[in-house]
């Protein structure tokens, strides 16, 4: 069995330049992802595990509209981003690319590197210290897009289901 999911804690205003540094934008995704958040936490890309989650403050994903910011997180295996608030375009890109993003006012009580488990449907983040963060779950129609792997796979699924009728 693998390691339990851990929380990677970040503050406010994490921008897309930190998530997907401009100088690596023309590189393959594995190279770009290896530099994800290096200006904020140099160890992040090399130590994050599949299933880990980001818990952050306000305005996560601010800055440019680059989809690669979400792609880098997905490539690294991030299971969800929980933040006090999101930049609008990052939020839309995350849903469109199948990454769960949940707003939660009380992210301050989550501890960096602690184990946690998320029920994205109910919005409950169970912390290893026994605490629970009650996040705002994605509306059902957005959760369906995320569960289908993003907007394109969701539309392909809907159109193929319609064609078979």
One Martini backbone bead per residue (centre of mass of N, CA, C, O) as a GRO file, in nm:
protein
  165
    1UNK     BB    1   0.098   0.034   0.020
    2UNK     BB    2   0.082   0.356   0.009
    3UNK     BB    3   0.101   0.654   0.084
    4UNK     BB    4  -0.046   0.888   0.231
    5UNK     BB    5  -0.208   1.159   0.199
    6UNK     BB    6  -0.088   1.487   0.155
    7UNK     BB    7  -0.021   1.807   0.266
    8UNK     BB    8   0.020   2.113   0.083
    9UNK     BB    9   0.115   2.421   0.203
   10UNK     BB   10  -0.026   2.743   0.123
   11UNK     BB   11  -0.079   3.053   0.051
   12UNK     BB   12  -0.128   3.334  -0.095
   13UNK     BB   13  -0.106   3.406  -0.429
   14UNK     BB   14  -0.077   3.169  -0.625
   15UNK     BB   15   0.078   3.153  -0.925
   16UNK     BB   16   0.121   3.046  -1.254
   17UNK     BB   17   0.431   3.099  -1.255
   18UNK     BB   18   0.483   2.889  -1.027
   19UNK     BB   19   0.338   2.641  -1.160
   20UNK     BB   20   0.434   2.761  -1.469
   21UNK     BB   21   0.714   2.840  -1.582
   22UNK     BB   22   0.792   3.024  -1.858
   23UNK     BB   23   1.079   2.889  -1.935
   24UNK     BB   24   0.902   2.588  -1.965
   25UNK     BB   25   0.658   2.598  -2.176
   26UNK     BB   26   0.813   2.435  -2.426
   27UNK     BB   27   0.820   2.196  -2.262
   28UNK     BB   28   0.760   1.918  -2.148
   29UNK     BB   29   0.558   1.829  -1.891
   30UNK     BB   30   0.780   1.691  -1.713
   31UNK     BB   31   0.953   1.945  -1.699
   32UNK     BB   32   0.758   2.154  -1.600
   33UNK     BB   33   0.670   1.996  -1.340
   34UNK     BB   34   0.965   1.998  -1.210
   35UNK     BB   35   0.902   2.334  -1.156
   36UNK     BB   36   0.678   2.329  -0.966
   37UNK     BB   37   0.695   2.566  -0.714
   38UNK     BB   38   1.010   2.641  -0.678
   39UNK     BB   39   0.979   2.945  -0.568
   40UNK     BB   40   0.830   2.839  -0.297
   41UNK     BB   41   0.898   2.502  -0.317
   42UNK     BB   42   1.163   2.325  -0.419
   43UNK     BB   43   1.057   2.022  -0.320
   44UNK     BB   44   0.783   1.953  -0.442
   45UNK     BB   45   0.821   1.790  -0.718
   46UNK     BB   46   1.012   1.562  -0.575
   47UNK     BB   47   0.793   1.491  -0.313
   48UNK     BB   48   0.545   1.441  -0.442
   49UNK     BB   49   0.245   1.249  -0.439
   50UNK     BB   50   0.021   1.050  -0.527
   51UNK     BB   51  -0.275   1.213  -0.387
   52UNK     BB   52  -0.201   1.470  -0.313
   53UNK     BB   53  -0.258   1.794  -0.153
   54UNK     BB   54  -0.372   2.123  -0.177
   55UNK     BB   55  -0.340   2.390   0.065
   56UNK     BB   56  -0.485   2.721   0.063
   57UNK     BB   57  -0.546   3.028   0.023
   58UNK     BB   58  -0.592   3.299  -0.147
   59UNK     BB   59  -0.591   3.318  -0.491
   60UNK     BB   60  -0.556   3.066  -0.649
   61UNK     BB   61  -0.418   3.103  -0.972
   62UNK     BB   62  -0.310   3.355  -1.041
   63UNK     BB   63  -0.299   3.526  -1.350
   64UNK     BB   64  -0.263   3.352  -1.595
   65UNK     BB   65  -0.423   3.121  -1.842
   66UNK     BB   66  -0.254   2.870  -1.797
   67UNK     BB   67  -0.307   2.529  -1.826
   68UNK     BB   68  -0.027   2.417  -1.726
   69UNK     BB   69  -0.078   2.448  -1.423
   70UNK     BB   70  -0.269   2.204  -1.410
   71UNK     BB   71  -0.103   1.992  -1.562
   72UNK     BB   72   0.127   1.981  -1.354
   73UNK     BB   73  -0.040   1.879  -1.117
   74UNK     BB   74  -0.143   1.623  -1.253
   75UNK     BB   75   0.133   1.499  -1.322
   76UNK     BB   76   0.208   1.487  -1.002
   77UNK     BB   77  -0.083   1.381  -0.858
   78UNK     BB   78  -0.288   1.574  -0.783
   79UNK     BB   79  -0.614   1.542  -0.637
   80UNK     BB   80  -0.632   1.841  -0.499
   81UNK     BB   81  -0.768   2.175  -0.443
   82UNK     BB   82  -0.759   2.371  -0.146
   83UNK     BB   83  -0.924   2.690  -0.100
   84UNK     BB   84  -1.043   2.994  -0.021
   85UNK     BB   85  -0.959   3.082  -0.322
   86UNK     BB   86  -1.001   3.153  -0.677
   87UNK     BB   87  -0.912   3.197  -0.975
   88UNK     BB   88  -1.123   3.179  -1.230
   89UNK     BB   89  -0.945   3.046  -1.457
   90UNK     BB   90  -0.830   2.819  -1.288
   91UNK     BB   91  -1.093   2.685  -1.212
   92UNK     BB   92  -1.182   2.622  -1.503
   93UNK     BB   93  -0.933   2.460  -1.584
   94UNK     BB   94  -0.959   2.240  -1.372
   95UNK     BB   95  -1.228   2.128  -1.459
   96UNK     BB   96  -1.153   2.087  -1.766
   97UNK     BB   97  -0.901   1.882  -1.649
   98UNK     BB   98  -0.999   1.716  -1.375
   99UNK     BB   99  -0.960   1.907  -1.114
  100UNK     BB  100  -1.021   1.934  -0.798
  101UNK     BB  101  -1.198   2.228  -0.658
  102UNK     BB  102  -1.205   2.368  -0.325
  103UNK     BB  103  -1.372   2.561  -0.106
  104UNK     BB  104  -1.217   2.700   0.208
  105UNK     BB  105  -1.211   2.896   0.492
  106UNK     BB  106  -1.035   2.672   0.694
  107UNK     BB  107  -0.715   2.621   0.611
  108UNK     BB  108  -0.534   2.691   0.866
  109UNK     BB  109  -0.568   2.400   1.021
  110UNK     BB  110  -0.386   2.285   0.825
  111UNK     BB  111  -0.109   2.067   0.795
  112UNK     BB  112   0.186   2.028   0.690
  113UNK     BB  113   0.230   1.692   0.581
  114UNK     BB  114  -0.031   1.584   0.650
  115UNK     BB  115  -0.271   1.367   0.675
  116UNK     BB  116  -0.541   1.297   0.431
  117UNK     BB  117  -0.899   1.302   0.342
  118UNK     BB  118  -1.120   1.311   0.055
  119UNK     BB  119  -1.462   1.418  -0.005
  120UNK     BB  120  -1.566   1.571  -0.285
  121UNK     BB  121  -1.877   1.550  -0.270
  122UNK     BB  122  -1.905   1.668   0.036
  123UNK     BB  123  -1.630   1.838   0.128
  124UNK     BB  124  -1.452   1.647   0.310
  125UNK     BB  125  -1.164   1.702   0.525
  126UNK     BB  126  -0.967   1.466   0.673
  127UNK     BB  127  -0.770   1.484   0.947
  128UNK     BB  128  -0.521   1.330   1.141
  129UNK     BB  129  -0.625   1.502   1.413
  130UNK     BB  130  -0.963   1.488   1.363
  131UNK     BB  131  -1.023   1.694   1.177
  132UNK     BB  132  -1.254   1.910   0.985
  133UNK     BB  133  -1.312   2.020   0.658
  134UNK     BB  134  -1.559   2.236   0.520
  135UNK     BB  135  -1.636   2.228   0.200
  136UNK     BB  136  -1.719   2.332  -0.116
  137UNK     BB  137  -1.872   2.170  -0.331
  138UNK     BB  138  -1.920   2.074  -0.625
  139UNK     BB  139  -2.124   2.082  -0.849
  140UNK     BB  140  -2.257   1.818  -1.006
  141UNK     BB  141  -2.182   1.901  -1.303
  142UNK     BB  142  -1.877   1.945  -1.235
  143UNK     BB  143  -1.815   1.667  -1.110
  144UNK     BB  144  -1.869   1.512  -1.371
  145UNK     BB  145  -1.639   1.632  -1.531
  146UNK     BB  146  -1.416   1.538  -1.341
  147UNK     BB  147  -1.491   1.229  -1.344
  148UNK     BB  148  -1.442   1.224  -1.671
  149UNK     BB  149  -1.153   1.406  -1.699
  150UNK     BB  150  -1.317   1.639  -1.826
  151UNK     BB  151  -1.458   1.808  -2.083
  152UNK     BB  152  -1.389   1.634  -2.327
  153UNK     BB  153  -1.466   1.353  -2.213
  154UNK     BB  154  -1.753   1.439  -2.140
  155UNK     BB  155  -1.849   1.506  -2.429
  156UNK     BB  156  -1.784   1.235  -2.554
  157UNK     BB  157  -1.976   1.077  -2.376
  158UNK     BB  158  -2.238   1.227  -2.451
  159UNK     BB  159  -2.224   1.186  -2.763
  160UNK     BB  160  -2.206   0.872  -2.759
  161UNK     BB  161  -2.474   0.830  -2.607
  162UNK     BB  162  -2.653   0.978  -2.819
  163UNK     BB  163  -2.572   0.793  -3.070
  164UNK     BB  164  -2.693   0.514  -2.930
  165UNK     BB  165  -3.015   0.590  -2.947
   0.00000   0.00000   0.00000
